[in-house]
């Protein structure tokens, strides 16, 4: 049995950190300013907790995104190259544009990697992963991601509390394989429904 004297807190996952912790910080700052004005003394402090508006339960609290991919497919080998990718997002208020842009581009890069390269092979006898290093488990490299861009529509969502910020941890990656699969279909007429989209699946 274990215990802690620390207060309960939201988990660090599911894109919840910014709007939960951020709301608590903002509310504490508002309370501090109301209590001490523009000339606080050394050691003054204020505490506050995060909150969602009561009516938030009536809404779907989600971030949204759309992905657009341009691919080239070899008619000889079936090899797929993503030549351009664009992601456009509705993430609520962006707190830090520089890190948000990196988060989105990183997510799209991982999505390209998942769509075209990453494949695990299991030992059918014991269920062990056979390719457990980067020599056998391929991931995207710089040459696989020539032009990736992110854009967003900054529309703070009041249902997310004072920050108006939604999470962006997942939306950079989840739509990427689907966009690449649709681009492959438009280029070849072949619909692939299982990741990764390897050359063997296009020439078989």
KEDRENKE-322053 format. One line per field, with one value per residue: residue number from 1; residue in three letters; chain; x, y, z of N, C-alpha, C in turn. Coordinates in steps of 0.05 Angstrom, whole numbers, plus 32768, in hexadecimal, padded with zeros to 4 digits. Layout:
BEGIN
seq: c(NUM; ...)
type: c(ALA; ...)
mol: c(A; ...)
n_x: c(X; ...)
n_y: c(Y; ...)
n_z: c(Z; ...)
ca_x: c(X; ...)
ca_y: c(Y; ...)
ca_z: c(Z; ...)
c_x: c(X; ...)
c_y: c(Y; ...)
c_z: c(Z; ...)
***
This chain:
BEGIN
seq: c(1; 2; 3; 4; 5; 6; 7; 8; 9; 10; 11; 12; 13; 14; 15; 16; 17; 18; 19; 20; 21; 22; 23; 24; 25; 26; 27; 28; 29; 30; 31; 32; 33; 34; 35; 36; 37; 38; 39; 40; 41; 42; 43; 44; 45; 46; 47; 48; 49; 50; 51; 52; 53; 54; 55; 56; 57; 58; 59; 60; 61; 62; 63; 64; 65; 66; 67; 68; 69; 70; 71; 72; 73; 74; 75; 76; 77; 78; 79; 80; 81; 82; 83; 84; 85; 86; 87; 88; 89; 90; 91; 92; 93; 94; 95; 96; 97; 98; 99; 100; 101; 102; 103; 104; 105; 106; 107; 108; 109; 110; 111; 112; 113; 114; 115; 116; 117; 118; 119; 120; 121; 122; 123; 124; 125; 126; 127; 128; 129; 130; 131; 132; 133; 134; 135; 136; 137; 138; 139; 140; 141; 142; 143; 144; 145; 146; 147; 148; 149; 150; 151; 152; 153; 154; 155; 156; 157; 158; 159; 160; 161; 162; 163; 164; 165; 166; 167; 168; 169; 170; 171; 172; 173; 174; 175; 176; 177; 178; 179; 180; 181; 182; 183; 184; 185; 186; 187; 188; 189; 190; 191; 192; 193; 194; 195; 196; 197; 198; 199; 200; 201; 202; 203; 204)
type: c(UNK; UNK; UNK; UNK; UNK; UNK; UNK; UNK; UNK; UNK; UNK; UNK; UNK; UNK; UNK; UNK; UNK; UNK; UNK; UNK; UNK; UNK; UNK; UNK; UNK; UNK; UNK; UNK; UNK; UNK; UNK; UNK; UNK; UNK; UNK; UNK; UNK; UNK; UNK; UNK; UNK; UNK; UNK; UNK; UNK; UNK; UNK; UNK; UNK; UNK; UNK; UNK; UNK; UNK; UNK; UNK; UNK; UNK; UNK; UNK; UNK; UNK; UNK; UNK; UNK; UNK; UNK; UNK; UNK; UNK; UNK; UNK; UNK; UNK; UNK; UNK; UNK; UNK; UNK; UNK; UNK; UNK; UNK; UNK; UNK; UNK; UNK; UNK; UNK; UNK; UNK; UNK; UNK; UNK; UNK; UNK; UNK; UNK; UNK; UNK; UNK; UNK; UNK; UNK; UNK; UNK; UNK; UNK; UNK; UNK; UNK; UNK; UNK; UNK; UNK; UNK; UNK; UNK; UNK; UNK; UNK; UNK; UNK; UNK; UNK; UNK; UNK; UNK; UNK; UNK; UNK; UNK; UNK; UNK; UNK; UNK; UNK; UNK; UNK; UNK; UNK; UNK; UNK; UNK; UNK; UNK; UNK; UNK; UNK; UNK; UNK; UNK; UNK; UNK; UNK; UNK; UNK; UNK; UNK; UNK; UNK; UNK; UNK; UNK; UNK; UNK; UNK; UNK; UNK; UNK; UNK; UNK; UNK; UNK; UNK; UNK; UNK; UNK; UNK; UNK; UNK; UNK; UNK; UNK; UNK; UNK; UNK; UNK; UNK; UNK; UNK; UNK; UNK; UNK; UNK; UNK; UNK; UNK; UNK; UNK; UNK; UNK; UNK; UNK)
mol: c(A; A; A; A; A; A; A; A; A; A; A; A; A; A; A; A; A; A; A; A; A; A; A; A; A; A; A; A; A; A; A; A; A; A; A; A; A; A; A; A; A; A; A; A; A; A; A; A; A; A; A; A; A; A; A; A; A; A; A; A; A; A; A; A; A; A; A; A; A; A; A; A; A; A; A; A; A; A; A; A; A; A; A; A; A; A; A; A; A; A; A; A; A; A; A; A; A; A; A; A; A; A; A; A; A; A; A; A; A; A; A; A; A; A; A; A; A; A; A; A; A; A; A; A; A; A; A; A; A; A; A; A; A; A; A; A; A; A; A; A; A; A; A; A; A; A; A; A; A; A; A; A; A; A; A; A; A; A; A; A; A; A; A; A; A; A; A; A; A; A; A; A; A; A; A; A; A; A; A; A; A; A; A; A; A; A; A; A; A; A; A; A; A; A; A; A; A; A; A; A; A; A; A; A)
n_x: c(8011; 800A; 8013; 8009; 8018; 800E; 7FE3; 7FAC; 7FB5; 7FB1; 7FBF; 7FFE; 7FF4; 7FCD; 7FC5; 7FB7; 7FD2; 7FE1; 7FB0; 7F99; 7FC0; 7FD2; 7FA3; 7F9D; 7FCB; 7FC0; 7F91; 7FA5; 7FC7; 7FA3; 7F87; 7FB0; 7FBD; 7F8D; 7F8D; 7FBC; 7FC8; 7FED; 801D; 8039; 8052; 8091; 808F; 8057; 801F; 7FF3; 7FC0; 7F9F; 7F71; 7F68; 7F33; 7EF7; 7EC4; 7E80; 7E5C; 7E7B; 7E76; 7E4E; 7E64; 7E8E; 7ECF; 7F02; 7F3D; 7F4B; 7F61; 7F7C; 7F9A; 7FC6; 7FE3; 8017; 802E; 805F; 8061; 8085; 807D; 8098; 80B4; 8090; 809C; 808F; 8090; 8089; 807F; 806C; 804C; 8015; 7FFA; 7FBF; 7FA2; 7F73; 7F7E; 7F6C; 7F82; 7FC5; 7FFC; 8034; 804F; 807E; 808F; 805F; 805C; 8088; 8076; 804A; 8063; 8087; 8062; 804A; 8076; 8081; 8052; 8058; 8083; 806A; 8044; 8061; 808F; 8096; 8094; 8085; 809E; 8089; 809B; 807C; 8079; 8086; 8076; 8099; 80B7; 80DA; 80F9; 8118; 8139; 8156; 816D; 814D; 811A; 80FE; 80FE; 80E6; 8114; 813A; 813B; 810B; 80E4; 80D9; 80BC; 8096; 8060; 803E; 8001; 7FD3; 7F92; 7F85; 7F5A; 7F43; 7F25; 7EF1; 7EDA; 7F03; 7F16; 7F3C; 7F6C; 7F5C; 7F74; 7F7D; 7F92; 7FCE; 7FEA; 7FDF; 7FC4; 7FE6; 7FF9; 7FD2; 7FB1; 7FD3; 7FE6; 7FB6; 7FAE; 7FDB; 7FD0; 7FA2; 7FB8; 7FDA; 7FB4; 7F9A; 7FC4; 7FD0; 7FA3; 7F9D; 7F85; 7F9D; 7F9A; 7FB4; 7FE8; 8030; 8033; 8051; 8080; 8077; 8041; 802B; 803C; 802D)
n_y: c(7FE8; 802C; 8074; 80BB; 80FF; 8125; 814C; 8133; 8129; 8135; 8103; 80FD; 80FB; 80E9; 811A; 8140; 8162; 819A; 81B8; 81AB; 81B1; 81E3; 8202; 8202; 821F; 8251; 8260; 8265; 828F; 82B8; 82BB; 82CB; 82FE; 8318; 8318; 8330; 835A; 8389; 838E; 8363; 8345; 8329; 82E4; 82DF; 82B7; 828C; 825C; 822E; 8205; 81DA; 81DE; 81CB; 81EA; 81E5; 81D9; 81BD; 8186; 817E; 8180; 8168; 815E; 8167; 8167; 8177; 8163; 8164; 8140; 8142; 8122; 8118; 80E9; 80BF; 8085; 804D; 802B; 7FFE; 7FE8; 7FF0; 8011; 8045; 808B; 80C3; 8102; 8134; 8150; 816A; 8183; 819A; 81BA; 81BE; 81D2; 81EE; 8222; 8231; 822A; 822D; 823D; 822B; 81FA; 81DE; 81DB; 81BA; 818D; 817D; 8174; 814D; 8125; 811A; 8108; 80D8; 80BF; 80B7; 8094; 8068; 805B; 804A; 802C; 8013; 7FD5; 7F9C; 7F5B; 7F1E; 7EE5; 7EAB; 7E80; 7E8E; 7EC2; 7EEC; 7F2B; 7F30; 7F54; 7F7C; 7FA9; 7FE4; 7FD4; 7FAE; 7FC1; 7FF1; 8038; 807A; 80A5; 80E3; 80E9; 80D2; 80F6; 8129; 815B; 8176; 8196; 81BE; 81DC; 8206; 8216; 8245; 8243; 8251; 8227; 8230; 8209; 81EA; 8200; 8235; 823A; 822C; 8208; 81CE; 8189; 8174; 8147; 8117; 8121; 812F; 8101; 80D8; 80DA; 80D4; 80A2; 8093; 80BD; 80B6; 8082; 808C; 80AD; 808A; 8067; 808A; 8090; 805D; 803D; 8014; 7FFB; 7FFD; 7FE1; 7FD3; 7FE0; 7FDF; 8005; 7FE3; 7FD5; 7FA0; 7F97; 7FB5; 7FA1; 7F6D)
n_z: c(8000; 7FF0; 7FF6; 7FED; 7FFB; 7FD7; 7FAD; 7F84; 7F3E; 7EF7; 7EC5; 7EA1; 7E65; 7E2B; 7E14; 7E3B; 7E5D; 7E53; 7E51; 7E82; 7EAD; 7E9D; 7EA1; 7ED9; 7EE8; 7ECF; 7EEB; 7F1F; 7F16; 7F09; 7F3A; 7F5B; 7F47; 7F50; 7F88; 7F99; 7F78; 7F4F; 7F69; 7F89; 7FC5; 7FDC; 7FE0; 7FDE; 7FCC; 7FA6; 7F9C; 7F6F; 7F4B; 7F11; 7EE1; 7EBE; 7E98; 7EAF; 7E86; 7E63; 7E5F; 7E3A; 7E09; 7DD3; 7DE1; 7DBE; 7D95; 7D51; 7D10; 7CCD; 7C98; 7C60; 7C2A; 7BFA; 7BCE; 7BAD; 7B86; 7B75; 7B39; 7B2D; 7B5A; 7B84; 7BAD; 7BDB; 7BE0; 7C08; 7BF3; 7C01; 7C3A; 7C5F; 7C9A; 7CB9; 7CF0; 7D26; 7D61; 7D8E; 7DBA; 7DAD; 7DD5; 7DD2; 7D99; 7D7E; 7D95; 7D8D; 7D55; 7D4C; 7D66; 7D46; 7D14; 7D22; 7D31; 7CFF; 7CE3; 7CFF; 7CF1; 7CBA; 7CBD; 7CD7; 7CB0; 7C83; 7C91; 7CC6; 7CE1; 7D06; 7D12; 7D28; 7D4E; 7D41; 7D62; 7D97; 7D9E; 7DA1; 7D90; 7D54; 7D37; 7D59; 7D5A; 7D3B; 7D0D; 7CF6; 7CFD; 7CDD; 7CD9; 7CC8; 7CA7; 7C9C; 7C64; 7C56; 7C62; 7C43; 7C3E; 7C6C; 7C89; 7CBA; 7CCC; 7CF1; 7D0B; 7D35; 7D67; 7DA1; 7DD1; 7DFB; 7E1B; 7E2E; 7E5B; 7E7C; 7E5B; 7E28; 7E08; 7DE1; 7DDE; 7DBA; 7DB3; 7D97; 7D67; 7D3D; 7D26; 7D1D; 7CEF; 7CC4; 7CAB; 7C92; 7C6D; 7C4C; 7C3A; 7C1C; 7BF5; 7BDC; 7BC6; 7BA2; 7B7F; 7B6C; 7B6A; 7B8C; 7BC8; 7C07; 7C47; 7C75; 7CA1; 7C9F; 7C60; 7C37; 7C01; 7BEE; 7BF4; 7BCD; 7B9D; 7B9B)
ca_x: c(8000; 801A; 8004; 8017; 800C; 800A; 7FC7; 7FA7; 7FBC; 7FAB; 7FD5; 800E; 7FEE; 7FB3; 7FC4; 7FA7; 7FE3; 7FE0; 7F97; 7F93; 7FD4; 7FD2; 7F8C; 7FA3; 7FDE; 7FB2; 7F7F; 7FB5; 7FD1; 7F8C; 7F81; 7FC7; 7FBA; 7F76; 7F92; 7FD4; 7FCA; 8005; 8035; 8039; 8069; 80A0; 8083; 803B; 8019; 7FD7; 7FBB; 7F86; 7F6F; 7F5E; 7F16; 7EE9; 7EAA; 7E6B; 7E4F; 7E8D; 7E6D; 7E3B; 7E72; 7EA4; 7EE8; 7F15; 7F4C; 7F47; 7F76; 7F7A; 7FB5; 7FC7; 7FFC; 801D; 8040; 8068; 8062; 8093; 806E; 80A9; 80BA; 807B; 80A6; 8080; 809E; 8078; 808E; 8062; 8036; 800B; 7FE6; 7FB1; 7F97; 7F63; 7F87; 7F67; 7F98; 7FE0; 800A; 804F; 804F; 8096; 808D; 8048; 8063; 8099; 8065; 803A; 8075; 8090; 804D; 8047; 808D; 807C; 803C; 8064; 8092; 8057; 8036; 8072; 80A7; 8098; 8086; 8090; 809C; 8086; 80A1; 8062; 807B; 8088; 806B; 80AE; 80BD; 80F2; 810A; 8117; 814D; 8152; 8177; 8137; 8101; 8105; 80F0; 80EB; 812C; 8137; 8135; 80EF; 80D2; 80E5; 80AE; 807F; 8059; 8027; 7FF2; 7FBD; 7F7E; 7F85; 7F3F; 7F42; 7F0C; 7EEB; 7ED3; 7F1B; 7F20; 7F49; 7F80; 7F50; 7F87; 7F78; 7FAB; 7FD7; 7FFD; 7FD8; 7FB8; 7FFA; 8001; 7FBE; 7FA6; 7FE8; 7FE5; 7F9E; 7FB3; 7FEE; 7FC2; 7F90; 7FC8; 7FE3; 7F9D; 7F97; 7FDA; 7FD3; 7F89; 7F9D; 7F7E; 7FAB; 7F8C; 7FC4; 8002; 8038; 802E; 806B; 807F; 806C; 8023; 8023; 8044; 8024)
ca_y: c(8000; 8045; 808C; 80D3; 8117; 8137; 814C; 8124; 8138; 8127; 80F4; 8109; 80EC; 80EF; 8137; 814E; 8172; 81B6; 81C6; 81A7; 81C0; 81FF; 8210; 8207; 8235; 826A; 8267; 826E; 82AA; 82CB; 82BF; 82DA; 8319; 8324; 831A; 8341; 8370; 838B; 8392; 834F; 8344; 8311; 82CE; 82DC; 829F; 8286; 8241; 822A; 81EC; 81DA; 81D9; 81CD; 81F6; 81D1; 81D1; 81AF; 816B; 817E; 8183; 8156; 816D; 815A; 8176; 816C; 8168; 8158; 813B; 8141; 8116; 8113; 80D2; 80B3; 8068; 8040; 8016; 7FE7; 7FDB; 7FF4; 8022; 805E; 80A2; 80DA; 8119; 814C; 814B; 8181; 817E; 81B2; 81B2; 81D0; 81C9; 8202; 8236; 8227; 8237; 8232; 8236; 821D; 81DE; 81D2; 81D5; 81A3; 8176; 8175; 8169; 8134; 8111; 8113; 80F7; 80BE; 80B3; 80AD; 807C; 8052; 8053; 803E; 801D; 8005; 7FBB; 7F89; 7F3F; 7F0E; 7EC8; 7E9E; 7E6B; 7E99; 7EDD; 7F00; 7F3D; 7F27; 7F6B; 7F8E; 7FBE; 7FF5; 7FC7; 7FA0; 7FD1; 800A; 8051; 8090; 80B6; 80FD; 80E6; 80C9; 810B; 8140; 8174; 8172; 81B0; 81BF; 81F5; 8203; 822A; 8249; 824B; 8249; 821A; 8236; 81F1; 81DF; 820F; 8250; 823A; 8228; 81F7; 81B1; 8179; 8170; 8131; 8101; 8127; 8131; 80E7; 80C4; 80DA; 80D3; 808A; 8094; 80CF; 80A8; 806C; 8097; 80B7; 8072; 805E; 809C; 808D; 8041; 802F; 7FFD; 8003; 7FEE; 7FE5; 7FC9; 7FED; 7FF5; 8002; 7FDA; 7FCF; 7F86; 7F99; 7FC4; 7F93; 7F51)
ca_z: c(8000; 7FEE; 7FF9; 7FE8; 8006; 7FC1; 7FA3; 7F6C; 7F26; 7EDE; 7EBA; 7E8B; 7E4D; 7E1F; 7E0D; 7E50; 7E6E; 7E4F; 7E59; 7E9F; 7EBE; 7E94; 7EAD; 7EF5; 7EEA; 7EC9; 7F00; 7F35; 7F0F; 7F0C; 7F56; 7F67; 7F3F; 7F5F; 7FA4; 7FA0; 7F66; 7F3E; 7F7A; 7F9E; 7FD7; 7FDB; 7FEE; 7FD9; 7FBD; 7FA2; 7F92; 7F60; 7F3D; 7EF5; 7EE0; 7EA5; 7E9C; 7EB4; 7E6E; 7E51; 7E5B; 7E24; 7DEF; 7DCD; 7DE6; 7DAD; 7D82; 7D37; 7CFC; 7CB2; 7C8C; 7C43; 7C22; 7BDE; 7BCD; 7B94; 7B89; 7B5F; 7B2B; 7B2A; 7B74; 7B97; 7BC2; 7BDF; 7BEC; 7C0E; 7BEA; 7C10; 7C4D; 7C6D; 7CAF; 7CC2; 7D09; 7D38; 7D7B; 7DA3; 7DBD; 7DAD; 7DEA; 7DC9; 7D7C; 7D75; 7D9D; 7D81; 7D3A; 7D4D; 7D6E; 7D2F; 7CFF; 7D2D; 7D2E; 7CE3; 7CDC; 7D0A; 7CE1; 7CA1; 7CC4; 7CDC; 7C98; 7C6E; 7C99; 7CDF; 7CE1; 7D18; 7D0B; 7D40; 7D4E; 7D44; 7D78; 7DB2; 7D9F; 7DA5; 7D79; 7D48; 7D2E; 7D70; 7D58; 7D24; 7CF5; 7CEA; 7D00; 7CCE; 7CDF; 7CB5; 7CAA; 7C90; 7C48; 7C53; 7C6A; 7C36; 7C42; 7C7E; 7C94; 7CCC; 7CD0; 7D04; 7D0D; 7D52; 7D70; 7DBD; 7DD8; 7E17; 7E2A; 7E39; 7E72; 7E77; 7E46; 7E0D; 7DF8; 7DDF; 7DDC; 7D9F; 7DB4; 7D85; 7D4D; 7D28; 7D1A; 7D19; 7CD4; 7CB0; 7C9A; 7C81; 7C57; 7C3A; 7C2D; 7C07; 7BDF; 7BCD; 7BB7; 7B8B; 7B6B; 7B61; 7B69; 7B9F; 7BE3; 7C1C; 7C61; 7C8B; 7CA3; 7C8E; 7C44; 7C2D; 7BE4; 7BE8; 7BF3; 7BB5; 7B85; 7B9C)
c_x: c(8012; 8007; 8015; 8008; 8006; 7FED; 7FC5; 7FAD; 7FB5; 7FC4; 7FE4; 800A; 7FD3; 7FAF; 7FB5; 7FB8; 7FDF; 7FC7; 7F90; 7FA6; 7FD4; 7FBB; 7F91; 7FB7; 7FD1; 7FA0; 7F8E; 7FC0; 7FBB; 7F87; 7F97; 7FC4; 7FA3; 7F7C; 7FA8; 7FD7; 7FE4; 801F; 8035; 8053; 8078; 8093; 8065; 8035; 7FFB; 7FD5; 7FA1; 7F88; 7F64; 7F40; 7F0D; 7ECE; 7E95; 7E5F; 7E61; 7E84; 7E59; 7E49; 7E87; 7EBE; 7EFE; 7F25; 7F49; 7F5E; 7F70; 7F96; 7FB2; 7FE3; 7FFE; 8032; 8048; 806B; 8070; 8082; 807E; 80AC; 80A3; 8084; 8096; 8091; 8089; 8089; 8085; 804D; 802F; 7FF7; 7FDA; 7FA0; 7F86; 7F69; 7F7F; 7F7D; 7FB3; 7FF0; 8026; 8050; 8067; 8095; 8075; 804E; 8075; 8089; 8056; 804C; 8080; 807B; 8049; 805E; 808A; 8066; 8046; 8074; 8080; 804A; 8048; 8088; 80A3; 8087; 8094; 808B; 809C; 808E; 8086; 8062; 8078; 807D; 807F; 80B0; 80D8; 8105; 8109; 812D; 8148; 815F; 8161; 811C; 8107; 80F3; 80F7; 8105; 8127; 812F; 8118; 80DB; 80DC; 80D7; 8095; 8079; 8040; 801B; 7FDC; 7FAB; 7F7B; 7F6A; 7F3C; 7F26; 7F06; 7EE3; 7EEB; 7F26; 7F2F; 7F5D; 7F73; 7F61; 7F7E; 7F93; 7FB3; 7FEA; 7FF8; 7FD0; 7FCC; 7FFF; 7FE9; 7FB3; 7FBA; 7FE7; 7FCC; 7FA2; 7FC6; 7FE1; 7FAF; 7FA0; 7FD3; 7FCC; 7F98; 7FAC; 7FD9; 7FB8; 7F88; 7F99; 7F8C; 7F9F; 7F9B; 7FE0; 8018; 8033; 8049; 8069; 8073; 804E; 8019; 802A; 8039; 800B)
c_y: c(8019; 805D; 80A4; 80EB; 812C; 8137; 813B; 8136; 8127; 8118; 8104; 80F9; 80F3; 810C; 8148; 8163; 8190; 81C3; 81C1; 81B7; 81DE; 820F; 8215; 821E; 8250; 8273; 8271; 828A; 82BF; 82D1; 82D0; 82F7; 8327; 8329; 832F; 8359; 8370; 838E; 837D; 8351; 832A; 82FB; 82CB; 82C4; 829C; 826A; 8240; 820F; 81EF; 81D5; 81D9; 81DA; 81E0; 81C7; 81C1; 8193; 8168; 817E; 816D; 8166; 815F; 816E; 8168; 8173; 815B; 8156; 8138; 8137; 8114; 80FD; 80CC; 8095; 805D; 802A; 7FFD; 7FD8; 7FDE; 8006; 803C; 8073; 80B8; 80F3; 8133; 8143; 8165; 8178; 8199; 81AB; 81C7; 81C7; 81DB; 8216; 8227; 8238; 823F; 822A; 8226; 8200; 81D0; 81CA; 81BC; 818A; 816B; 8168; 814F; 811E; 8108; 8101; 80DB; 80AF; 80A8; 8094; 8064; 8048; 8044; 802B; 800A; 7FEC; 7FA8; 7F6D; 7F2E; 7EF1; 7EBA; 7E89; 7E78; 7EB6; 7EF3; 7F12; 7F36; 7F3E; 7F81; 7FA2; 7FCD; 7FEA; 7FB8; 7FAE; 7FEC; 8021; 8066; 809F; 80D0; 80FB; 80DD; 80DF; 8126; 815B; 816F; 818D; 81AD; 81DB; 81F1; 821B; 822F; 8255; 8241; 823E; 8220; 821E; 81E2; 81EE; 8228; 8250; 823A; 8216; 81DA; 81A3; 8176; 8157; 811B; 8109; 812C; 8118; 80D7; 80C3; 80D6; 80BA; 8089; 80A6; 80C3; 8091; 8076; 80A1; 809F; 8067; 806F; 8098; 8072; 8033; 8017; 8007; 7FF1; 7FF5; 7FDA; 7FD6; 7FD9; 7FF0; 7FFC; 7FD4; 7FB4; 7F86; 7FA6; 7FB4; 7F76; 7F4D)
c_z: c(8000; 7FF1; 7FF1; 7FF4; 7FF0; 7FB8; 7F8A; 7F54; 7F0D; 7ED4; 7EA5; 7E72; 7E42; 7E18; 7E22; 7E5F; 7E6B; 7E59; 7E76; 7EB1; 7EB6; 7EA0; 7ECB; 7EF9; 7EE4; 7EDF; 7F19; 7F30; 7F12; 7F2A; 7F64; 7F60; 7F4E; 7F7C; 7FAB; 7F8D; 7F56; 7F4F; 7F90; 7FAE; 7FD4; 7FEB; 7FEB; 7FC8; 7FBA; 7F96; 7F83; 7F53; 7F21; 7EF6; 7EC2; 7EAA; 7EA0; 7E9A; 7E5B; 7E4C; 7E44; 7E09; 7DEC; 7DCF; 7DD7; 7D9D; 7D67; 7D24; 7CE2; 7CA6; 7C6E; 7C3B; 7C04; 7BDE; 7BB0; 7B99; 7B70; 7B53; 7B28; 7B45; 7B88; 7BAE; 7BC3; 7BEB; 7BF0; 7C06; 7BF8; 7C23; 7C5C; 7C82; 7CB7; 7CDA; 7D16; 7D55; 7D92; 7DA3; 7DBD; 7DC1; 7DE1; 7DAB; 7D73; 7D7C; 7D91; 7D64; 7D39; 7D54; 7D56; 7D1A; 7D08; 7D2B; 7D12; 7CD9; 7CE6; 7CFB; 7CC7; 7CA7; 7CC9; 7CC2; 7C84; 7C77; 7CB1; 7CDF; 7CF4; 7D0E; 7D24; 7D3B; 7D54; 7D5A; 7D93; 7DB5; 7DA3; 7D8C; 7D6E; 7D40; 7D44; 7D71; 7D3E; 7D0A; 7CE6; 7CEC; 7CF5; 7CD7; 7CCA; 7CBC; 7C9B; 7C73; 7C42; 7C58; 7C5E; 7C3C; 7C53; 7C8B; 7CA5; 7CCC; 7CE4; 7D03; 7D2B; 7D5B; 7D8D; 7DC4; 7DF5; 7E27; 7E36; 7E50; 7E69; 7E60; 7E2B; 7DFC; 7DF9; 7DDE; 7DBF; 7D9E; 7D9F; 7D69; 7D37; 7D19; 7D10; 7CFC; 7CBD; 7C9F; 7C88; 7C69; 7C42; 7C2C; 7C17; 7BEF; 7BCE; 7BBB; 7B9E; 7B76; 7B5E; 7B5D; 7B7C; 7BBB; 7BF7; 7C37; 7C79; 7C8A; 7CA8; 7C71; 7C36; 7C0F; 7BDD; 7BE5; 7BDA; 7B9B; 7B85; 7B8B)
***
